[in-house]
Each structure stands twice: as structure tokens, then as C-alpha cells.
Amino acid sequence: MAEQTSPFRIANFRAYWVSRLSMTLAQYAMLLIIGWQTYNIARDDGMAVPEAAGQLALIGLLQFIPLFLLTPFVGLAADRLNRRNVARVMVLLQLACAGTLAYLTWYDQISIFSLFCVAVVLGIARAFAGPALSALAPNLVPKAILPNAIALSSIAWQVGMIVGPAIGGYFYAVLPALPYIVASGLFGVSIIALSFIGDVPRTPIAGAQRPIGQIVDGLRYVVRNKMVLGAITLDLFAVFLAGATALFPVYARDILMVGEEGLAQLAMAPAVGAAITAAFFSFRPLKTNVGPKMLIAVAVFGFATIAFGFSTWMPLSLAMLFIVGAADMFSVYIRQSLIQLHTPDDKRGRVSSVSLLTISASNEFGDFFSGTLAYLIGPVLAVVSGGAGAIITVAIWSRLFPVLRTTRTFDPPEELLDTETETKTPSSKPSGDTT
């Protein structure tokens, strides 16, 4: 097969990209409205702003707990089971969540309790789907164009983050149940697209360990590989501290006073910045000084978060969130490329599950942290102090993990290349028709 220059020339990757885009659109439409409904029900029931923000904190916590408990097992599932089938089942479970919320909203039976229950189920579904999809992507394209594929995959994610909140916010203004109805259809599209991915050979797990031993082996690899550990934990602490997304309903209703349409704009602004950054990298991949640039991007993320926290003017808030998204995507692109290229294929599912745990800890559990902090000291101070915490994290991590400061390219170490060559079989080329 001729060498490929674009991931989109590979049929399996095209199907994967459509599936990820559809799923992300549906997820972010749902998550925005779940938070909006939770906050508004709490406020309409007479709760003060800090107490209502505490309800948003619980939404984040309930999504994080299943992922935290299931992480060792979901990674092993992604390495032992058919990754496409795992993803299909989990997308189907999310479709059921969307359908349930559409029904409850349509008949005006929605409650904070029902929203909490769905949050738990979504946490379970995303726990299994994330590692399966993340570990699947490197099997679809040649290693030489994997950074391009990661950038294009990130575009699907970021476009979903842009348009998903728009689907949620603007459609909710038309009919409250409409975002959930549309999300159900998008999850259906995602399942169909996954079904178009053909057989994807992958490297079997090395050795004859029992499942528990394989789980421990994956965790041990993350701990021992300072590059992977440093990149994963940098994102964990920076975004955990500086996550402001959980408080968007607070800013939309009680600080900026822009309603559900303004809420959609707040959620879209960081995604627009991230999508533009990802699009740039899909055409002009980063090649030099990748480690130092990742550290700088996270610092910029923290400074922009501080500015957003203080802002009471909508245009300034949107501009700062745009920078937040662009800086976050810059660091995500570098981090994901380093993790995928520095991890053997037979461990990618388990390493991806650890990475997903840190992402969820920084997002969902970070939402719990932000909401709790807003309850204690107020939403503005919660956001500002979080941004300062991200900047401090960069300073500490540059000392704890000097490899992040010295890494210049994405190239993996020679010993990893030798291992990959030894374990690969002739049938392990990316499959799928090309155009």
C-alpha cells in the first residue's frame, strides 16, 4: 500500500472521525443543559448563588466517581476486548441517557435527582468509551502521520465542543427537550459510523499475565515513564485548579446576566479557540521544542483564566475564554502526541485509561472542586485562585519533570521503537480502503 500523507485518505479513520464528532456534539449539548437545568432548579427552589453552585459541584463529582473506580478495568477492557464494540455499547448507553432526559423534560418531570442519576450513568459510559476510542485511533493510521491524525481527531472534538453547546443553548430556548432529542439522533449516527470501521489488527498484550497483573503492568508503565507521567499529571493539576466551565451557569445568570443564549456563547468561546489551534496543527504540525512550548501554553491558560474570572463585560469574557481554549488545545496536542508515540501499542488502552482518569479528574472532579470553592469563597475568587494555581503548577512541574523542559521533538526513544518492531506482525498495518 502506498504511503499515506493524510489520515482522511484512510476509510477507517474517516468513519472514526465522524463517530467522534457526532458523539462529542451530543455529549456537550447534553452536559451544558444538565448543568443549566440543575442550577436553575436550585435557584428557583430558593437556593442562594453559593448553594446552587454547590449543586453544580455534585454533578461533576457524580460523573467522576464511576470513572475513578472503573479506571483499572476500563483500560484493560480496551486492550483485551474489541475496541469498536466497547465504544458502540457505551455510545448506546449515552443514547439511552439522552432519551431519558428528553422524555422527562418533555413531560416536565425533570428534577435534580434525575439529573444526578443520569450523571452517574454518563460517567460509567464515558469511562469505558474514552480509553477504547483513544487506543483505537493509533491503529488506524501509519505512525508517521499519527500527530496529524491526533490534530484532526482534536478538531472533531473541538468542533463538537463549539457546536454542541450551541445545540444545547439555542435549541433549549426553542423547546427545552429539543437538545436531548437531537443528542439522541447524534449518538445514533456515532454508532452507525463506528460500525463502518473495518477490522483493525493490534498488538496483543505481551506475556501471559492474569488480568490483575496486566492492570498493574499498565499502571507501572505510566509511573516509570517520566515523559508520560509528567505530561499526564501536568494537565491533571493545571485544569483541575483552573477549571471554570462548571461555573458558566453562575456567570451567565448572575454575573454577566446573559441567559441561556449567553451560556451557549460562553461554552463555545474556548472551543472556538481550541478548534482554530487544532486546525492549524493539522496543516502545520509542531516539530520543535515541544516540551517547553507545552509548559508555556499551560501558563497562558492560567493567566487567561484569571482575566475571565475578574471580567464583568461579556466581550472581554469571551475573548479570554477564546485564549483559554487555544492554550489548552496547544498543550493537549503536544501531550496526546507524546503519550501515544511514547507508549507501546499493547499498553495504549491501559495508559489511555490513566490519561482519561486524569482528564476526568481535571474536568468532572475539577468541576466539583470549583463548585465547592465557589460555595466557600464565591465564584469569582474560585476562578481567579484556580488560574493562579495553574501557573504555580507549571513552575513546580518544570522542576519535578525536567524531561518536559528538555524534550524537543515527538520522536520516541530508540528502545520503544525496537520493542514495537519486535511485537508487530505483518498484518498490523492500518486497514481500510483508500481513496
Residue pairs with C-beta under 8 A, 6 or more apart in sequence:
1 429
1 434
2 434
3 142
3 144
4 10
4 141
4 142
4 145
4 430
4 434
5 145
6 145
6 148
7 13
7 17
7 140
7 141
7 145
7 148
7 149
7 152
8 14
8 17
8 152
9 434
9 435
10 140
10 141
10 430
10 432
10 434
11 196
11 198
11 432
11 433
11 434
11 435
12 140
12 197
12 198
12 200
12 430
12 431
12 432
13 137
13 140
13 141
13 149
13 152
13 430
13 432
15 193
15 194
15 196
15 197
16 133
16 136
16 137
16 140
16 153
16 193
16 194
16 197
17 152
17 153
17 156
18 156
18 189
18 190
18 193
19 87
19 91
19 133
19 189
19 190
19 191
19 193
19 194
19 197
20 133
20 153
20 156
20 157
20 160
20 190
21 156
21 157
21 159
21 160
22 160
22 186
22 187
22 189
22 190
22 193
23 91
23 94
23 129
23 160
23 186
23 187
23 190
24 156
24 157
24 159
24 160
24 161
24 164
25 159
25 160
25 163
25 164
25 167
25 183
25 186
26 94
26 98
26 164
26 182
26 183
26 184
26 186
26 187
26 190
27 94
27 126
27 160
27 164
27 183
28 160
28 161
28 164
28 165
28 168
28 267
28 271
29 164
29 165
29 167
29 168
29 171
29 179
29 180
29 182
29 183
29 186
30 97
30 98
30 101
30 122
30 168
30 179
30 180
30 183
31 122
31 168
32 164
32 165
32 168
32 169
32 179
32 248
32 263
32 264
32 267
33 101
33 168
33 169
33 172
33 176
33 179
33 180
34 59
34 101
34 115
34 118
34 119
35 56
35 59
35 246
35 248
35 249
36 168
36 169
36 172
36 249
36 260
36 263
37 105
37 110
37 115
38 55
38 56
38 59
38 112
38 115
38 249
39 52
39 53
39 55
39 56
39 249
39 250
39 253
40 249
40 253
41 110
41 111
41 112
41 115
42 51
42 52
42 55
42 112
43 49
43 52
43 253
47 55
49 250
49 254
49 379
50 374
50 375
50 376
50 378
51 375
52 250
53 247
53 250
53 371
53 374
53 375
53 379
54 371
54 372
54 374
54 375
55 112
55 371
56 246
56 247
56 249
56 250
56 367
56 371
57 246
57 367
57 368
57 369
57 370
57 371
57 372
57 374
57 375
58 116
58 368
58 371
59 115
59 116
59 119
59 246
59 367
59 371
60 246
60 363
60 364
60 365
60 366
60 367
60 368
60 369
60 370
60 371
61 364
61 365
61 367
61 368
62 116
62 119
62 120
62 123
63 119
63 120
63 122
63 123
63 126
63 360
63 364
63 367
64 123
64 360
64 361
64 364
64 365
64 368
65 120
65 123
66 120
66 123
66 124
66 127
67 74
67 123
67 124
67 126
67 127
67 356
67 357
67 360
67 364
68 357
68 360
68 361
68 365
70 124
70 127
70 128
71 127
71 353
71 354
71 356
71 357
72 215
72 219
72 353
73 215
74 127
74 128
74 130
74 131
74 132
74 353
74 356
75 131
75 215
75 218
75 349
75 350
75 351
75 352
75 353
75 354
76 211
76 214
76 215
76 218
76 349
76 350
76 353
77 86
77 128
77 131
77 132
77 349
78 86
78 128
78 131
78 132
78 134
78 135
78 348
78 349
78 350
78 352
78 353
79 135
79 205
79 214
79 218
79 346
79 347
79 348
79 349
79 350
80 205
80 211
80 214
80 349
83 132
83 133
83 135
83 136
83 139
83 200
83 202
83 349
84 132
84 136
84 194
84 195
84 197
84 200
86 128
86 129
86 132
87 129
87 132
87 133
87 136
87 194
88 191
88 194
88 195
89 128
90 125
90 126
90 128
90 129
90 132
91 125
91 129
91 187
91 190
91 191
91 194
92 187
92 191
93 121
93 124
93 125
94 122
94 125
94 126
94 129
94 187
95 184
95 187
95 188
95 191
96 121
97 118
97 121
97 122
97 125
98 180
98 181
98 183
98 184
98 187
99 180
99 184
100 114
100 118
101 110
101 114
101 115
101 118
101 180
102 177
102 180
102 181
102 183
102 184
103 109
103 177
104 110
104 111
104 114
105 176
105 177
105 180
106 176
106 177
123 360
123 364
126 360
127 356
127 360
130 352
130 353
130 356
130 359
131 349
131 350
131 352
131 353
131 356
132 349
134 348
134 352
134 355
134 356
135 348
135 349
135 352
136 197
136 200
137 149
137 150
137 153
137 340
138 146
138 149
138 340
138 345
138 348
139 200
139 201
139 202
139 345
139 430
140 149
140 197
140 200
140 430
140 431
140 432
141 148
141 149
141 430
142 429
142 430
143 341
146 337
146 340
146 341
147 281
147 285
147 286
147 333
147 337
147 341
147 410
148 282
148 285
150 333
150 336
150 337
150 340
151 278
151 279
151 281
151 282
151 285
151 333
152 278
152 282
154 274
154 278
154 281
154 329
154 332
154 333
154 336
155 275
155 278
155 279
155 282
157 278
158 271
158 274
158 275
158 278
158 325
158 329
159 271
159 275
161 267
161 268
161 270
161 271
161 274
161 275
162 268
162 271
162 272
162 275
163 268
165 263
165 264
165 267
165 268
165 271
166 264
166 268
167 179
167 182
167 183
168 179
168 264
168 267
169 260
169 261
169 263
169 264
169 265
169 267
170 261
170 264
171 178
171 179
171 182
172 178
172 179
172 260
173 260
173 261
197 432
198 431
198 432
199 431
200 430
200 431
201 425
201 427
201 428
201 429
201 431
202 345
202 346
202 428
203 344
203 345
203 346
203 420
203 423
203 424
203 428
204 346
205 214
205 346
206 346
206 423
207 217
209 217
214 350
215 350
217 347
217 350
218 347
218 349
218 350
218 351
218 353
218 354
219 350
219 354
221 228
221 343
221 347
221 350
221 351
222 228
222 229
222 232
222 351
222 354
223 229
225 342
225 343
226 401
226 403
227 338
227 342
227 401
227 403
227 404
227 407
228 338
228 339
228 342
228 343
228 351
229 401
230 397
230 400
230 401
230 403
230 404
231 294
231 334
231 335
231 338
231 339
231 404
232 335
232 339
232 354
232 355
232 358
233 358
233 397
234 294
234 295
234 298
234 331
234 335
234 393
234 394
234 397
234 401
234 404
235 298
235 331
235 332
235 335
235 358
235 359
235 362
236 358
236 359
236 361
236 362
237 362
237 389
237 390
237 393
237 397
238 298
238 301
238 302
238 362
238 389
238 390
238 393
238 394
239 301
239 328
239 359
239 362
239 363
239 366
239 390
240 361
240 362
240 365
240 366
240 369
241 366
241 369
241 385
241 386
241 387
241 389
241 390
241 393
242 301
242 302
242 305
242 383
242 386
242 387
242 389
242 390
243 362
243 363
243 366
243 367
243 369
243 370
243 386
244 305
244 308
244 309
244 324
244 370
244 383
244 386
245 267
245 270
245 363
245 367
246 366
246 367
246 368
246 370
246 371
247 370
247 371
247 374
247 379
247 382
247 383
248 263
248 266
248 267
249 263
250 374
250 379
251 266
251 317
251 379
252 258
252 259
252 260
252 262
252 263
252 266
253 259
253 263
255 312
255 379
255 380
256 262
256 266
256 312
256 314
256 317
258 265
258 266
258 314
262 314
265 314
265 318
266 317
266 318
266 321
269 317
269 318
269 319
269 321
269 322
269 324
269 325
270 321
270 322
270 324
270 325
270 328
271 325
272 322
272 325
273 321
273 322
273 323
273 324
273 325
273 326
273 327
273 329
274 325
274 326
274 328
274 329
274 332
275 325
275 329
276 326
277 325
277 326
277 329
277 330
277 333
278 329
278 333
281 333
286 293
286 333
286 334
287 409
287 410
288 408
288 409
289 408
290 334
290 337
290 338
290 407
290 408
290 409
290 410
291 334
291 403
291 404
291 405
291 406
291 407
291 408
292 404
292 405
293 330
293 334
294 330
294 331
294 334
294 335
294 404
295 394
295 397
295 398
295 404
295 405
297 327
297 328
297 330
297 331
297 334
298 327
298 331
298 390
298 393
298 394
299 390
299 391
299 394
300 323
300 327
301 324
301 327
301 328
301 331
301 390
302 387
302 388
302 389
302 390
302 391
302 393
302 394
303 387
303 391
304 320
304 321
304 323
304 324
304 327
304 387
305 320
305 324
305 383
305 384
305 386
305 387
305 390
306 383
306 384
306 387
306 388
307 316
307 320
307 387
308 317
308 320
308 321
308 324
308 383
308 387
309 380
309 381
309 382
309 383
309 384
309 386
309 387
310 380
310 384
311 317
311 320
337 410
338 407
338 410
339 351
339 352
339 355
340 348
341 410
341 411
341 412
342 412
342 413
342 416
343 351
344 416
344 419
344 420
344 423
345 420
345 423
345 424
346 423
370 382
370 383
370 386
373 381
373 382
373 385
373 386
374 382
376 382
377 385
397 404
398 404
398 405
